[in-house]
């Protein structure tokens, strides 16, 4: 089973980092093994997004450009979260009736490989 490095960003601004191998878009919760080894359950409805990352630290010096093209990435979209954060990327799976969708940021040099937007 594939294990993904993720950063879970909550609607209340909390952030937790860890690994998961049981996140599925149609499930209401999943388990996360935190970087300290503790295991917790995360309720998807409490999140703003789940970021699938290259590293937990990221690159603080990286300037986001959102100008890259993603071959086969689908429609280009701009997501503005309730907290004011904006991300531009591509999606093939947005549907207003679903609880969330995947997107690939249009900044391929950034730390985010893909994002599940709630």
TORPASE-662400 format. One record per residue: residue number from 1; residue in one letter; x negated, y, z negated of N, C-alpha, C in turn. Coordinates in nm, 3 decimals, decimal comma. Atoms other than C-alpha are relative to their C-alpha. Last residue first. Layout:
<vexkes>
<NUM; "a"; <X; Y; Z>; <X; Y; Z>; <X; Y; Z>> ...
</vexkes>
This chain:
<vexkes>
<118; "x"; <-0,128; 0,037; 0,060>; <1,233; 2,021; -0,095>; <0,101; 0,109; 0,032>> <117; "x"; <-0,070; -0,118; 0,050>; <0,939; 2,066; 0,141>; <0,135; -0,045; -0,052>> <116; "x"; <-0,140; 0,034; 0,003>; <0,720; 1,757; 0,186>; <0,070; 0,115; -0,069>> <115; "x"; <-0,077; -0,051; 0,113>; <0,384; 1,894; 0,288>; <0,143; -0,054; 0,013>> <114; "x"; <-0,142; -0,012; -0,031>; <0,114; 1,759; 0,514>; <0,071; 0,039; -0,128>> <113; "x"; <-0,013; 0,083; -0,119>; <-0,266; 1,751; 0,526>; <0,144; 0,003; 0,051>> <112; "x"; <-0,125; 0,075; -0,014>; <-0,301; 2,044; 0,288>; <0,002; -0,078; 0,130>> <111; "x"; <0,003; 0,119; 0,083>; <-0,659; 2,152; 0,209>; <0,125; -0,088; 0,016>> <110; "x"; <-0,042; -0,014; 0,139>; <-0,692; 2,403; 0,491>; <0,001; -0,134; -0,073>> <109; "x"; <0,122; -0,004; 0,082>; <-0,892; 2,350; 0,809>; <0,032; 0,018; -0,148>> <108; "x"; <0,059; 0,132; 0,010>; <-0,580; 2,237; 0,996>; <-0,128; -0,005; -0,081>> <107; "x"; <0,135; -0,036; 0,047>; <-0,397; 2,562; 0,927>; <-0,072; -0,132; -0,027>> <106; "x"; <0,070; -0,046; -0,120>; <-0,067; 2,524; 1,117>; <-0,138; 0,056; -0,037>> <105; "x"; <0,038; -0,141; -0,007>; <0,060; 2,327; 0,816>; <-0,077; 0,032; 0,129>> <104; "x"; <0,146; -0,005; -0,007>; <0,216; 1,987; 0,891>; <-0,038; 0,146; 0,012>> <103; "x"; <0,059; -0,094; -0,095>; <0,577; 1,963; 0,778>; <-0,151; -0,013; -0,006>> <102; "x"; <0,146; -0,012; -0,011>; <0,784; 1,695; 0,615>; <-0,036; 0,110; 0,097>> <101; "x"; <0,059; 0,037; -0,129>; <1,150; 1,742; 0,525>; <-0,151; 0,015; -0,007>> <100; "x"; <0,133; -0,053; -0,027>; <1,377; 1,778; 0,224>; <-0,049; -0,045; 0,136>> <99; "x"; <0,057; -0,059; 0,120>; <1,710; 1,693; 0,062>; <-0,138; 0,060; 0,020>> <98; "x"; <0,090; 0,086; 0,078>; <1,879; 1,636; 0,395>; <-0,057; 0,075; -0,119>> <97; "x"; <-0,073; 0,088; 0,089>; <2,184; 1,810; 0,542>; <-0,086; -0,089; -0,088>> <96; "x"; <-0,059; -0,074; 0,111>; <1,994; 2,105; 0,690>; <0,070; -0,090; -0,101>> <95; "x"; <-0,145; 0,014; -0,014>; <1,783; 1,875; 0,907>; <0,061; 0,063; -0,125>> <94; "x"; <-0,087; -0,086; 0,080>; <1,413; 1,930; 0,966>; <0,146; -0,026; 0,032>> <93; "x"; <-0,108; 0,060; 0,076>; <1,228; 1,624; 1,093>; <0,087; 0,091; -0,081>> <92; "x"; <-0,084; 0,074; -0,093>; <0,983; 1,703; 1,370>; <0,126; -0,048; -0,071>> <91; "x"; <-0,080; 0,111; 0,050>; <0,803; 1,973; 1,180>; <0,076; -0,067; 0,114>> <90; "x"; <-0,079; 0,071; -0,101>; <0,526; 2,223; 1,243>; <0,078; -0,114; -0,065>> <89; "x"; <0,044; 0,130; -0,046>; <0,358; 2,484; 1,028>; <0,095; -0,059; 0,102>> <88; "x"; <-0,039; 0,018; -0,139>; <0,375; 2,824; 0,867>; <-0,056; -0,135; 0,045>> <87; "x"; <0,087; 0,091; -0,073>; <0,369; 2,853; 0,488>; <0,056; -0,015; 0,141>> <86; "x"; <-0,038; 0,026; -0,138>; <0,511; 3,136; 0,278>; <-0,103; -0,091; 0,064>> <85; "x"; <0,104; 0,064; -0,080>; <0,502; 3,168; -0,102>; <0,054; -0,031; 0,139>> <84; "x"; <0,068; -0,095; -0,088>; <0,763; 3,413; -0,235>; <-0,110; -0,061; 0,085>> <83; "x"; <0,100; -0,075; 0,077>; <0,879; 3,212; -0,540>; <-0,081; 0,097; 0,086>> <82; "x"; <-0,068; -0,093; 0,091>; <1,199; 3,105; -0,358>; <-0,099; 0,085; -0,080>> <81; "x"; <-0,051; 0,058; 0,123>; <0,987; 2,944; -0,086>; <0,061; 0,110; -0,088>> <80; "x"; <0,019; -0,096; 0,108>; <0,946; 3,092; 0,261>; <0,069; -0,057; -0,123>> <79; "x"; <-0,073; 0,031; 0,122>; <0,895; 2,826; 0,525>; <-0,034; 0,105; -0,104>> <78; "x"; <0,055; -0,080; 0,109>; <0,798; 2,934; 0,876>; <0,087; -0,029; -0,122>> <77; "x"; <-0,091; -0,062; 0,097>; <0,858; 2,685; 1,153>; <-0,078; 0,083; -0,101>> <76; "x"; <0,074; -0,087; 0,091>; <0,695; 2,554; 1,471>; <0,101; 0,072; -0,090>> <75; "x"; <-0,038; -0,142; -0,001>; <0,896; 2,268; 1,622>; <-0,084; 0,080; -0,100>> <74; "x"; <-0,140; -0,041; -0,003>; <0,735; 1,932; 1,680>; <0,016; 0,150; 0,003>> <73; "x"; <-0,047; -0,042; 0,132>; <0,390; 1,829; 1,565>; <0,145; 0,044; -0,004>> <72; "x"; <-0,108; 0,090; 0,041>; <0,313; 1,632; 1,881>; <0,062; 0,036; -0,133>> <71; "x"; <-0,057; 0,078; -0,111>; <-0,016; 1,820; 1,913>; <0,104; -0,099; -0,051>> <70; "x"; <-0,003; 0,140; 0,043>; <-0,058; 2,049; 1,611>; <0,066; -0,081; 0,112>> <69; "x"; <-0,106; 0,075; -0,065>; <-0,163; 2,398; 1,718>; <-0,012; -0,145; -0,045>> <68; "x"; <0,033; 0,122; -0,073>; <-0,367; 2,610; 1,483>; <0,123; -0,060; 0,066>> <67; "x"; <-0,001; -0,028; -0,143>; <-0,279; 2,970; 1,391>; <-0,030; -0,125; 0,084>> <66; "x"; <-0,124; 0,053; -0,059>; <-0,182; 2,932; 1,026>; <0,012; 0,029; 0,149>> <65; "x"; <-0,024; -0,070; -0,126>; <-0,478; 3,151; 0,916>; <0,130; -0,043; 0,067>> <64; "x"; <-0,105; 0,064; -0,080>; <-0,533; 3,067; 0,550>; <0,028; 0,081; 0,125>> <63; "x"; <-0,104; -0,097; -0,033>; <-0,863; 3,206; 0,421>; <0,101; -0,067; 0,093>> <62; "x"; <-0,066; 0,016; -0,129>; <-1,074; 2,936; 0,257>; <0,110; 0,104; 0,018>> <61; "x"; <0,051; -0,101; -0,093>; <-1,287; 3,062; -0,034>; <0,072; -0,004; 0,136>> <60; "x"; <-0,049; -0,132; 0,043>; <-1,086; 2,872; -0,300>; <-0,042; 0,112; 0,096>> <59; "x"; <0,109; -0,093; -0,027>; <-1,148; 2,547; -0,115>; <0,050; 0,140; -0,028>> <58; "x"; <-0,019; -0,090; -0,112>; <-0,927; 2,269; -0,248>; <-0,123; 0,086; 0,021>> <57; "x"; <0,056; -0,133; 0,024>; <-0,979; 2,126; -0,595>; <0,030; 0,099; 0,111>> <56; "x"; <-0,078; -0,067; 0,105>; <-0,751; 1,823; -0,576>; <-0,047; 0,143; -0,023>> <55; "x"; <0,066; 0,005; 0,130>; <-0,894; 1,713; -0,241>; <0,086; 0,073; -0,102>> <54; "x"; <0,129; 0,062; -0,026>; <-0,758; 1,631; 0,105>; <-0,079; -0,015; -0,130>> <53; "x"; <0,122; -0,079; -0,008>; <-0,403; 1,706; -0,002>; <-0,124; -0,083; 0,033>> <52; "x"; <0,093; 0,110; -0,022>; <-0,046; 1,581; 0,037>; <-0,133; 0,065; 0,036>> <51; "x"; <0,110; -0,026; -0,093>; <0,157; 1,870; -0,107>; <-0,092; -0,122; 0,005>> <50; "x"; <0,105; 0,096; 0,031>; <0,493; 1,792; -0,266>; <-0,106; 0,014; 0,108>> <49; "x"; <0,066; 0,071; -0,110>; <0,731; 2,086; -0,260>; <-0,101; -0,099; -0,056>> <48; "x"; <-0,018; -0,088; -0,117>; <0,968; 2,301; -0,469>; <-0,061; -0,069; 0,121>> <47; "x"; <0,113; -0,051; -0,077>; <1,005; 2,023; -0,723>; <0,042; 0,105; 0,102>> <46; "x"; <0,068; -0,101; 0,079>; <1,268; 1,960; -0,994>; <-0,114; 0,068; 0,077>> <45; "x"; <-0,084; -0,120; 0,007>; <1,502; 1,776; -0,752>; <-0,065; 0,113; -0,080>> <44; "x"; <0,018; -0,082; -0,120>; <1,219; 1,528; -0,679>; <0,080; 0,130; -0,008>> <43; "x"; <-0,132; -0,012; -0,062>; <1,219; 1,389; -1,033>; <-0,011; 0,101; 0,115>> <42; "x"; <-0,035; -0,134; -0,047>; <0,864; 1,293; -1,121>; <0,135; -0,006; 0,068>> <41; "x"; <-0,104; 0,004; -0,103>; <0,778; 0,988; -1,330>; <0,036; 0,144; 0,035>> <40; "x"; <-0,126; -0,070; 0,030>; <0,449; 0,992; -1,517>; <0,099; -0,023; 0,115>> <39; "x"; <-0,103; 0,023; -0,103>; <0,134; 0,780; -1,537>; <0,130; 0,067; -0,044>> <38; "x"; <-0,136; 0,010; 0,053>; <-0,171; 0,902; -1,732>; <0,098; -0,019; 0,115>> <37; "x"; <-0,041; 0,139; 0,012>; <-0,506; 0,830; -1,564>; <0,140; -0,022; -0,055>> <36; "x"; <0,053; 0,052; 0,127>; <-0,662; 1,176; -1,623>; <0,042; -0,145; -0,024>> <35; "x"; <0,145; 0,012; -0,013>; <-0,612; 1,266; -1,253>; <-0,064; -0,053; -0,129>> <34; "x"; <0,072; -0,126; 0,013>; <-0,243; 1,193; -1,297>; <-0,150; -0,023; 0,008>> <33; "x"; <0,110; 0,025; 0,092>; <-0,091; 0,870; -1,171>; <-0,084; 0,127; -0,002>> <32; "x"; <0,126; -0,067; -0,029>; <0,239; 0,976; -1,018>; <-0,101; -0,041; -0,106>> <31; "x"; <0,100; 0,005; 0,106>; <0,560; 0,780; -0,999>; <-0,130; 0,063; 0,047>> <30; "x"; <0,116; 0,082; -0,035>; <0,857; 0,866; -0,780>; <-0,098; 0,006; -0,116>> <29; "x"; <0,118; -0,013; 0,086>; <1,205; 1,013; -0,814>; <-0,112; -0,088; 0,053>> <28; "x"; <-0,017; -0,114; 0,090>; <1,529; 1,081; -0,625>; <-0,118; 0,020; -0,094>> <27; "x"; <-0,009; 0,039; 0,141>; <1,444; 0,856; -0,329>; <0,008; 0,125; -0,088>> <26; "x"; <-0,139; 0,027; 0,034>; <1,521; 0,940; 0,037>; <0,020; -0,042; -0,146>> <25; "x"; <-0,089; -0,117; -0,012>; <1,191; 1,112; 0,108>; <0,143; -0,023; -0,044>> <24; "x"; <-0,079; 0,017; -0,121>; <0,984; 0,818; -0,026>; <0,101; 0,114; 0,006>> <23; "x"; <-0,086; -0,112; -0,037>; <0,703; 0,856; -0,279>; <0,069; -0,033; 0,132>> <22; "x"; <-0,142; 0,033; -0,012>; <0,581; 0,519; -0,402>; <0,089; 0,123; 0,018>> <21; "x"; <-0,019; 0,092; -0,112>; <0,204; 0,515; -0,356>; <0,147; -0,037; 0,013>> <20; "x"; <-0,126; 0,074; -0,004>; <0,116; 0,813; -0,568>; <-0,002; -0,096; 0,118>> <19; "x"; <-0,015; 0,093; -0,112>; <-0,204; 0,980; -0,680>; <0,136; -0,068; -0,009>> <18; "x"; <0,025; 0,141; 0,020>; <-0,255; 1,285; -0,898>; <0,020; -0,080; 0,126>> <17; "x"; <0,080; 0,059; -0,107>; <-0,213; 1,655; -0,952>; <-0,024; -0,147; -0,030>> <16; "x"; <0,067; 0,122; 0,044>; <0,052; 1,837; -1,153>; <-0,069; -0,063; 0,121>> <15; "x"; <0,073; 0,074; -0,102>; <0,160; 2,200; -1,108>; <-0,060; -0,125; -0,065>> <14; "x"; <0,094; 0,101; 0,050>; <0,417; 2,393; -1,308>; <-0,063; -0,071; 0,119>> <13; "x"; <0,141; -0,035; -0,017>; <0,564; 2,698; -1,131>; <-0,100; -0,097; -0,063>> <12; "x"; <0,032; -0,087; 0,114>; <0,927; 2,650; -1,254>; <-0,150; 0,035; -0,006>> <11; "x"; <-0,072; -0,126; -0,017>; <1,028; 2,516; -0,910>; <-0,033; 0,098; -0,111>> <10; "x"; <-0,136; -0,009; 0,051>; <0,762; 2,248; -0,952>; <0,062; 0,137; 0,028>> <9; "x"; <-0,027; -0,137; 0,045>; <0,455; 2,200; -0,737>; <0,147; 0,009; -0,037>> <8; "x"; <-0,144; -0,024; 0,015>; <0,338; 1,839; -0,709>; <0,019; 0,140; -0,057>> <7; "x"; <-0,019; -0,106; 0,098>; <-0,016; 1,811; -0,578>; <0,149; 0,029; -0,001>> <6; "x"; <-0,105; -0,101; -0,011>; <-0,081; 1,485; -0,401>; <-0,012; 0,104; -0,110>> <5; "x"; <0,032; -0,107; 0,094>; <-0,355; 1,236; -0,322>; <0,105; 0,108; 0,020>> <4; "x"; <0,017; -0,138; -0,046>; <-0,187; 0,947; -0,142>; <-0,041; 0,091; -0,114>> <3; "x"; <-0,004; -0,092; 0,114>; <-0,219; 0,574; -0,203>; <-0,034; 0,138; 0,050>> <2; "x"; <0,078; -0,122; -0,012>; <-0,129; 0,347; 0,088>; <0,018; 0,086; -0,125>> <1; "x"; <-0,084; -0,119; 0,000>; <0,000; 0,000; 0,000>; <-0,089; 0,125; 0,000>> 
</vexkes>
